[in-house]
Amino acid sequence: MVGGEIPTYSCTPPWEMTNFLTLYGGVPIYDDYYFHFFPMTPEEELETIIGKLSWLLIVMPNLHQHTDFLEEFYYLAGNPTMDDYSTVCDGIKAHVSLLIWDYHFLAGTTPDPEDPFPPGGGGPGSGGPGSGDPDPPPFNQNNDCQGALKADEMKIVPGIDSILNTIVNSPYEIGHHFYLSDKADPYSMYIGPARTDSSPSSWSPHYTWDSSNGYAIGSIHNHPGQSPPSPSDALAGIRITEMRLFFPNEVDFLTKNNVTIVVDTTYIYTITIKDASLFEASQNAFDADKQGANITYLNHGYFYQLSIDLSATQREMGEYALMKMYGDAINLTRRSRHGTDNAVVLSIDSVSNNVINYNPCN
């Protein structure tokens, strides 16, 4: 990268735009500490910002209409002059403003010019103007033992046995949401009404987090095809990125208690969040390319059968694929639908690469 003077014209967006990009891009677009001790040339600063904006378009695929605007950034970044640099910086600030307004449009909210974020207070950061310090995301939530204990706790949810017996023999996927009567009490759980697409291979959940529609902390549905959870099942739940935007103080509670159950005639699978930051990143990547995720899932499954275990069943292929893709983000447990055995955690053995199960609390 060609060197140059550090510009007196700052390309740093206002604090609220910085926090917006931090929320969706994963890292701040501008770091006061880093830039103070390791100042960038105009070209380097511009290239960094363009990279962050490009990532933003990946994790917010509905905003791809801004791609043409980015192409101009790339051109000017490769042919920078001080005049061009100032022009592009102004364009970046305007572009980020458009992103914020478009996000409001997609969210069905109306932005206030003085406060560009949807209702929920002050944007994703905890500081005020000039702070530039967004709230750190939650990280580890449930270890393997906690995931297994959560799966066993779900046995006592009022009405769950009746629900299991009803949906497990259906030729169609049928699901129910778990709701909380008190959004701060994980033990105030109750089961909502049945939902179905009348399909043997798909179920569409509808997660909400408000007093009118209910505080949905999880779901349960059946797989008539006797298959293990899919990528969409593994990442089911309210989108963590949206929660951090609208309800930042409740993200930790949600990620600690979110639970998804998938049942067939043989097994009950339970999914909890192991690492909330990885889970959020996986949700965003899946939403950006569902087809790609499903193809990856199938490829991992076929690889397991062809290269590791020639006798692997469809169930074992799916379990391997899910753990290969999301094993660091989720806890996947399994227990028999018949009997009183406790849940076991599924994992991939580091030596044999076979799918193994074990009781992590012993």
N, C-alpha and C positions, 0 to 999 in steps of 0.2 A: 504494500500500500504506500503510495507516495505521501511524503510528509508535508507539513504545512503549518502555518500559524494556527493557534487555538483561536477560533472566532470569538469576537465579542458578541456576535449575534447568536443567542442561544437557541438551539433547536428543541429544547425541552418543552413538552406540552405543559399546560397548566396542571396543577396538582390533581384535579379531579379526572383529567384525561389520563394522567400517569397511573392513577389507581385503577381506572377502568381497564387499561391495557395490562396492568399487573394481574388483575382478576382473571382475564381470559388468556393472557399470554404466558402465565406461569412465573415470569420474573419481571422485575421493574424495567420499564423502558429507559429509565435514567436513574442512576444511583449516585447520590451526592458524594458519598464517601469514595467510591471507585473513581469517579471522574475527577475528584479533587487531587487524589494522589497519583492517578494514572490517566492524565488528560489525553483525549483522543484528538486526532486531526479532524478537520471537517469531514473528510471522506470517510474516516473510520466511524465517526459518530453517526453519519447518515446511513452507512451500511448496517450498523447495529439496529437502528430504528426500523429500517426497511425489513430486516429479518424478523423483528418482533411483530410488525404489522402483517407480514406474510403468515406467521404462525397464527395470528389472530384469525385470519380468514380460514385456516384449516379447522380450528376448533369452533368456529361460528360459520358453518357452511352456508347458512341462509343469507350471508352477506357477500356472496361471491360477485354481486353486481359491482363491487368496488375494485375488481381485479384490473380493469383498464386503467384506473387511477394509479395503481401500483406500478404498472408498466412504465409510466412516465418517471416514477421515482427511480426505477432501475436504470433507465437511460441517463438521467442526470447524475446518478451516483457514479456511473462509468465515465462521465465527462464533466467533472465538477469545476466550477469557478466560484468565486465568492458571490457573484451576483446570482448564479443558478442556485447556490447553496441556500441563500436567503429565501429565494422563491420557493424552493422545495420545502423548506422548513415551514413557511406559511401554509403551503399546501398540506403538509402533514397535520398541522393543527386543525385545519378545516376538515380534513379527511376523518380524523378521529372524532370530531364533533358529529359528522354524518353517521359514523358508526354508532355513536351513543344514541342519536335520534332514531336510527333504524332499529336498534335494539328495543327501544321503547315501543316502536310500531309493532314489532313481533310479539312483544310482551303484552300488548293491548293497553299500554299506559300512556299518559301524556306528560312529556318532560317539561320541567320548569327551566327556562333559560338560566336562572340563577342556581339551579341545582339539577344537573343533568341525569341524576339517577332516579329509577323508579322508587315508589314509596318503600320505606324501610329504613331511611335515615342515613344521610351523609355519605352515601357511596360505600364501597366495600372497605375502605380504610377506616380505622378508628380515629385518626387524627383529623384536624381541620385543615383549612387551606394552608398550603405550604408544608404540611407535615410529610407527605409523600411516603408514609409508613403504613401499608396495608396490614390488616390483621393476618398473622401467620395461619396457614391452613392446619387443620388437625392432622395428625399422622397416625401412629399405631392406635388401634381401637380394641380389637379382641384378639388375643393370642389363641393358639389351637385349643387349649383347655377351655378358655372362655367360650369359644365357638361351640364346642361340644356340649358344655353346660347349658348354653342358650337353646340348643336344639332339644335337649331333654326338658328344659323348662316349658317349651311349647306344648308338651303333652297335656299340661294342666289348664290351658286356655279354655274357658267355658265354651262348650259346644263343638270343640274341634274334632272329637271322635265321630260325632254325627256327620259333620261336614266331610271327613275323610271317607266314611262309608258310603256317602251319597255320590261324591264326585268320582271315586276311583273306578267305578264300573261304567261310567258314561262313555259312549262312543265319541263324544265331543269334549274338547277342553273346556272346563268350567273353573272359574276362579272366584275367590273372595278376597277382599282386603281386610287386613288387621288395622283397626282404628284404636285411638286412645281417647277415652272420655276426658282425661286430663293430660294435656300435651307435655307435661313435665313428669308424668308418672308412668314408667314402662309397664307397671302392673295393673294399669287401668284398661287393659286391652280387651276389645270385643271384636266379634267378627261381623263384617258388613254383608249385605245381600249378594246373591250370586250374580256373576256377569259371565256371558259367553258370546263368542262369535259364531257359534254353531259350526265350528271347524274341528276336524280331528287332529290338527297339527299347529294351531295357533290360538293364542289368547291375548287380548288387549287390555292391560291394566289401565287404571285411571287414578293416578296418585294426586292427592290434594293435601293441602296443609292450611286449613282455615276452619273456623268454628261452624260455618254454614255447611260445608261439604264433608268435613271430617278431617282428623289428623291421621293420615294413612302412614303407618309405620312399617308396613310390609304386606305380604300377600301369600296366598296358597292356591295352587291350581294343579290339575292332573295332566298326565301324559298318557293318553290311550295307547300310544305306540310303544310303551315300555322303554322309552329313551331317557337318558339322564338329562340334567339341566343343559340348556343351550346358552350361547353367549348372552342373548337378551335376558334370559332368566338370571344369569350370574350378576348382571349389572342392573337388575330391576330396582326401582325405587325413585323417589324424587331426585331430580338431577342436583348433585351437590353444588355445582357451579351456580345454579339458580338459587339454591338455599343460601349460599354465601352472599348473594346479592340482595335478596329480599329479607332473609332472617338470619343474619350472621351470628347472632348470639345463640341460635338453636342448632347450629350445624353439628357441634360436638355430640349433643344428645341424640340427634337423628342418626348419625353414623355409628354411634355406639349401640343403638337398639334396632336398627333396620334389619329385617329378617325376611327371607324368601323361602318358601317351602314348595317343593315339587314332588308329587306323589304318583306312583303307579301301583300295580297290583302286588309288587314284590318289595319295593323299598320306599322310604321317605327320605328325601334329600333336604337338607337345610343349609342355607347360605347366609353367612354374616360377613360383615366388613372387617378385614384384618388391618389393612392400611388405607386410611381414608384418602390420602393424597394420591396414591396409586389407583384407588377405586375411582376417584373423580377423573383422573386422566384417562382411565379406561372407558368410562362412560362417554367422555367427550370424543375419544377416538372412534368408539363404536357408532355414536350418533352421526359422525362425519362420513362413515363408510360402513354401513351395516352389511352390505353384500361382501365387501372385502373381509370383514370379520368372520362371516359365516363360511367363506371359502377357506380361510385359514384354519378354522375349526375342523372342517372336513379333511383338509390336508394333514393336519396333525393326527387325526384319527386313523387315516389310511397308513400313514407312516408307522404308527404304533403296530398295526396289524402286519404290515409287510416287513418291518425291520426289527421289531422287538419281540412280539408275541404273535406267531402265525395263527394261533387258535383264539385270538382275542375276539370277544363278542362285541356287538354294536354298543352295548352298555359300557364295556371296558374301554372301547375306542373313544367314546364320548367323554368319559371321566378323565382319561389321559389328556385329551385335547383341551378340556376346560382348565385342568390344572396347569397345563403347559402355557396357556394364554394368560390366566388370571390367578395362578397359585400364590403369587406374592401379595395380591390385593384382597383376596377373599379366603374365608374358611369354608370348605365344602365338607359336610358331614353326611353320613348315611346310617340309617338303621332299618331293621326289618319292619315291615308293616304288620307282621304277625309276631306276637311274643312281647316280652318286656325288656329286651336288651337295650342298653344305652347306645347313644350315637358314637360312631367312630369317625375319625378324621381321615380323609383321603389325601394321599400325597404321592409324589413320584420318587421312587427310591433313587438315591444319588449314584448308586453303583450299577444296579441292574436296569434302571430306567423303567421298571415295571410299576404299575399302580399298586400301592399298598394301602392298608388301613390299620389304624392303631388307636388305642385309647390314650390321649395325650395327658390325661390327668393322673395317671398312675405313676 
